[in-house]
C-alpha cells in the first residue's frame, strides 16, 4: 500500500436537497487521482446528518467505506458500507 491514498466525501448538486457519497484513489502519493466513483446507489435526502458519520478503513488488500444516508421517504438515516479489493476501488 506504499503510496496508495483514498479519499471519500459527501457532495450535492442541488443545495443539499439530495446528496451522495464518493471515493477517489491515488497510487502515487496523491499526485494524481482517479475519476470520482459514486458509492451511494440512491441519493440521500435531509440535511441533519450529512457528513457527520463517515468511516474509512484500509488493509493492504481491502478498503472499506461506511456512511450514513437517509433515503427518500425514510424517517431516519441508515448505515451503508462498500468494500473493494485494493486496486478495484
Secondary structure, DSSP 8 states (H G I E B T S, - for coil): -TT-EEEEEEE-SSTTSEEEEEEEEESSTTSS----EE--SS-EE-SSSTTTSEEEEE-SSEEEEEEEE-BTT-SS-EEEEEEEETTT-
